[in-house]
Structure formats: C-alpha cells, structure tokens
Amino acid sequence: MSDKPVLLFVHGAWHPPKCYDAIKTALINLGYECIIPKLPSVGPESNGVTWEADKVKIIETAEPFFNQGREVVLIAHSYGGIPATAATQDQGAQERAERGLKGGFSSIIFLAAFAIPVKGWDLITTFGGAYPPWLEAGEKYTKNQITRMAEGARESVYSGCFKEAIDKAMASTEPHSQDAFETSLDFIASDITIPKTYIICENDQLILLPLQEKLVESTPGMKSARLAAELNKLKQAIEEVEMAVMDHVSVDSILFTGGLPAFAQIVSIPESAIAPMAALQVHMEVKPITYG
C-alpha cells in the first residue's frame, strides 16, 4: 500500500470530473492516487440538490480509503470549497483516531475556492449577494432552480485561455443546482481542525483577488500561497515541476513564475484548476515564494 496520501479532488460548479482529466493524469503520473467524484449538485436533474448531498458524496468516496487506514488530502476548487469544508467535520485523521477509527482527512487545500467566513452565510452571500451576468439563474431563494453558464462566461471563467480550450471546456459543462449556492453553512472554514491552505490565483476572474485575500484573512490558521498568471514556459516548466516534486526539492523558482498557468493552455482547463501542482508542494512542506 502506498505511503502517499490519496488526493480527493472536489470539482467546481458546472464542471464535471471529465473537465479535470488532464490534471488528474498529471497527478497520477507524479505517483499519487487521485480521485474526482461527480458531485450530485451537477447535472440536468440536480434541481433542489444542496451542498449537503455533495458532502455525503465526498465522505462516501473517501471512506474506502479510510477503512484501509489511509489518509486523504482534499483539494477543493471554486464551489467545491463549500462541500469539502463540510466534509471535514469530525472526519480529520486525529478526530477519527480518538473514536477508534482508521484513516481520515489529513489536510485541505482551497484552489481559488469558497472558504465561507461567517456562520450562516451561503455561497451567494459570500460572493456579494448577486449572480454574475454570465450565469443563467432563477430568482434567488425560490428553491428547485437550475443554473447554466451562458456565453459571457468565456471572458470571466476562462480568462487567459485559448479559444480552442474555451470551446472544449464550455462543451463539457453541465447545469448546476441553484440551491447548492443558497444553502447556508454552520460549519465554516474557521471550524476546520485539519491543516488548511489557500492557493490564491491572482488573475482569476471568477473569484477575484480581493475576495480570495479576504477569505484567507478571515480564516484563522489558514496558510496561503500565490499563483500569478504568466502564460509562458510551457511544457518544459511542467516537466521541471514534476521532477522537483518527485525529488522533494525546492520548487520556488518554478511553481510561481508562470509554468502552471501556462500548462492550463496545454491541457485545456482554467488557470485555477491547474493549481494542485502547487498544492502538492505545499502539502509536502516545500517552501513557496509567498507564503502567509
């Protein structure tokens, strides 16, 4: 059995697991077991589904590994930060050990993700109270509504990506339950008991930089690292990242100088979805350039 933790990637809204196939393959090639369950809140029949069902799915996916005595690292992207946060409640490795149970979540990494800062808030409140113009949504808090990405999402969600990559991503998206965005949390980021790290994607046009920074500042104990979009240093940079991680050496000069966002152009996914490479080095306690 591998002594490496299992990586459980919690996808964002509208983007089912197949949108993350490339990064999953990259992580597997680094020697990690990576799983990406499809959340119930995504799909054409997701009316009325909330993050609570997604939480259950995450725990159900992790339990077989827990039963083997393995630890699992949660990597949550965008909306995925909400059910991932909830899933950690009472499921940390130490908490489970105190109950005589094996395995557990060992850490959580937020990738330009929602880390709810106030008890009783939901995603839309944290986002500022209004849906963006590129999202087709129903009247707020009316239940059983479905949201869909409109063409305007090309500039916001996929900023910096090539047209071919955007076309591919848009074709793969699915509707998403609106109730998942409008259901409040009473277990929030500051309640998480396992180590937590936030990867700030500075040029993300969905969760803007000031909001990401505010979410970090509002969460005691939240470490952070930063990714800046600099679309160059393509394939060679990624090969160097993989080599650095495998050799357990410093990746300061690689991870935060543009290689990762540029790799998004190769694999046809947004910048923030490529950040698990940075998350790996944070988990392995390799010092990043900017670490708060």
N, C-alpha and C positions, 0 to 999 in steps of 0.2 A: 504494500500500500504506500502511495506517495506521501512524503512528509510535507509536501507543499499544501497550502490551504486550497480549498475549492473556491473558484471565483463565480459568484452568482450575480449576473448582470441583470439589473432591473431596468427595462427599457422605458423610454419616454412615451408621451401621448401620441396617438395616431401612427406610430411606427412599430409594427410587429417585429418579432425576433429576426426575420429574414433581412431586415434593414441593417442588422448588425453582424451579418455573416462574416464580413471581411475582418472586423476586429476580433471576432470570436476565433477565427482561424489563426490570426496573428498571436493571440494569447495562448492558444493550444500549441502553436509552434515554439513558444517560449517554455513549454513544459508544464503548463498549468491546465487543470481541468476546468473548463469554462462552460457554464450552462446559462441559457437565457429562456426562461419560461414565458409563454404568452400570457399576458395579464387578461383577466376576464373583462376589464373595462374597455378593451379594444375589440372592435368588430361591428358589423352591421346590426347585430342583435344585442348590443350592450346597453340598451335603454334601462335606466334605473340602477345599473351596477355602480357601486361606490368603491372607494379605495379599500374598504374593509374586505371585499372579496379578493382584491389583489393581494392584500396582506396574507390571507389564508393560502392563496396560491404560492406565495413566496415561501411560507413555512412548510407547506406540503412538499415543495421541491427540495428544500434543504434537509428535511427530516431523514431521508435515507442515508445521507452523509453523516448526520449527527449520530445515527444509530451505529455507524461504523467507527465512531469515536473521532471523526474528522471535524476540523474547524472550517468555517465558511466565511469568506470576505464578501460583503455586499458592496456592489458597485452600482450606484443609482444615478441614472441620467434624467435630468429635467423633471417631469412629473413623477418619475419613479422614486424620487426622494421621499415622497409622501408615504406610499405603502411600505417602502423599505424602512423608514423610521419606525412606523407602527409595528413592523415585523420583529424589530429587535426587542420589544418589551418582554422581559422575563426569558429571553432566548439567548442571552450572552453566554459564552462558554463558562465563565465563572458562576453565573447565576444557575445555570443548569447543573454544574458540578455540585453546588450546595444542595440541590434537590436529588442528588444521586444519579443524575443523568449524564450521558456522554455527549461529546461534541458541543456545538453551539456556534453562534456568530462571534468572530474574533475582532472584527473591525468593520467600519462602514465608510465608504468613500462617496462623496457627493460630487458629481460632474456637472457643473453649471446647473445644479438641481435645486428643487424647492426644499429648504430646510425650515419648516414652519417655525416662526419665532415666538408666537403668542398662543397660549391655550385658548381654544375656542375659535381660532381662525381656520379658514379653509384656503384652498389654492387661490381662488379668485380674489379673496380679500388681500392675501399676501401680494398678489400681482397688481393691486391698485384699485380693485373694485369693478373693472370693466374688461370685457374681452377685446382682443385686438381686432382691427378692421378686416384682417385677412382670414378670420375664423367665422364660419357659418355656425351660429349658435341660436338656441331658443331663448325665450325670456328667462331671466335668471330666477332660480329657486322655484321653478314650476314643476319639477320632477319629470322623469322619464324622457328627457330631451337628449338628442344626439348632436354632437359637434362634428364638423367636417372642415378640413383645410381647403381654402379657396386659392385661386391663382396668386393672390397677393402674398402668399406665404413664401414665394420664390425669393423675394428680397430679404425677408426677415429671418425665416427659419434656416434658409440655405445660403446666407450671405457669404460671399467669397468662393463659392463652389462653381465649377464649370457647368455650362448649360446641360451637357450630357449627363452629368452626375445628378443635377437637379431633376431632370426628366425622369431618370431612373428612380430616384427617391420618391417623387410625387406619385408615380405609378404604383408604388408599393404601399402607400399609406392607406389606412382604414379609418372609418368613423370611430369616435371615442365618446363614451358616456359623459354627459354634462354633469350628472350627479356626482361623479368622482371628483369634479373640481369644486363642488358646492357642499361638500360634507365636511364638517369641522373636525378637528383633532383635539383630543385631550391629552395625548401623549405626543410631545413635540421634540424637536431636535435637542433641546437642553436637557431632556429627560433620558437621553441615550446614555447607557452606562459603559459601553464598549468604546475603544478609541475611535475618534471620528476626524475625518479630514475632508476639507472642501477644496476641490480643484477649480479655481477661478479661471474662466475662459474670457479673456479681456475683450475680445471683439465679438462675443456672442450677441446677436441682435434680437434674441427672444427674451432671455433673462439678462437684462442689461447689466453692465459692470457695477453701477451704484447699488442695484438691488442685491447682486451677489455679495458685494462687500458688506452690505448691511446685514445680510443673513449670517455671515461669518461673525461680525461684531456682536450680533445679538445672541450668539450661542456660546456660553462659557465652555472652555475646553476644546473648542473647535480649532484644529490646526488648519493651515491653508498653504496652498502652492498656486502658482500662476502659470497660465499658458498665454502667450501672445501670438496672434496670427501673423505669420510671416511666410508667405507662400513661395518657398524655395527649398533648396536642399532636399530633394525628393527621395528617391529610393535609397541612395547611399546613407542618408541620415537615419532612415528606419533600420537599415541593416546594422548601423553603429549602435542604435538604441538597443536592439535585440542582443547584440554582442555584449554591451555594457551590463545589461540586466543579468544575463546568464553568468557573467564573470563576477558579479557582485562588486562592480567598481563604480566610481562616481560618474553620474551622467549629467552633471550640471551643464556642461557646455553643449549638450545635445538636446535634452528634453525641452528646454525653454528658449530655444533660438529658432524655432520655425519648422523643425523637421516633422513634428507631429501634425500640426495643421496641414502642412503640405501633403502628408501621407493621405489625408482625407480626400485629396483630389484623385489619388490613385484608386482608392477603394470605394469612392462614390458615396461618402457619408459626410455629414456636417462636422465641422471642427470639433465641437464639444463631444461628439461621440467617439472621437479617437483618443480622448484623454486617459483611458485606462492604462495606456503605456506609462504615463506619468504616475498614475495611481499605484502601479506596481512598484516603482522605485520608492514612493513614499511608504508603502507597506513594508518594504524591505529595509526601511530606515536609512536610505541613502539620502544625504542632504541635498535638497534642491536649491536653486538660486535664491528664490524669495520664499521664505517660509515663516509664517506668522504663528 
